[in-house]
């Protein structure tokens, strides 16, 4: 990922209320998880592969052209590095949960979890730190009705620079949030992402994010933070954290 940069006009609003920061602690996994044999079920047709559960938030996975198999209009993509369940996993958290529920075996479910973990931490789109683009996160707290406002906030706060730091160092990332808000949001996002990525993957990744400045978080996770905080209780309930700034959104 590219290094942090400074940008004029960054946010200097109030810090999140103390109640959002949950005082919990979960240790991150340190030992590498051995590969497991997985069956990716595609409309009832199993495909055997080996799925290593990757350790390290920003560890690179070699890019390799996947082999695709299509049956009855449902496509499963399998690479030597990781098994990726239906392609919809990469555009919708709801689809990831659905794919996990359809998995016929524990190892098939592990393949779904591994694929979604890779998407959120290591894919090219999540590592793209520049540009005002549609939200990569489309999970439980995403609201299409808030999307235009989210895009306005990204443009106002950082001009689409996900690696930005304000001149005082107090606010970071595309949404210019404080370290307090970022840390609290990792706990808010944990339950949903256990369903999307599996408990072990979600606990490990969010523990690593908790120890990482938000301007170094992948795009997916910064987008997920915004939607989770902004829509936590109801649509727009937490969007007050982005009030003010150079112009109104």
Beta strands, then each sheet from edge to edge (+ up, - down):
strand 1: 5-6
strand 2: 36-42
strand 3: 45-51
strand 4: 67-71
strand 5: 74-78
strand 6: 83-84
strand 7: 164-165
sheet 1: 1+ 7+
sheet 2: 2+ 3-
sheet 3: 4+ 5- 6+
end
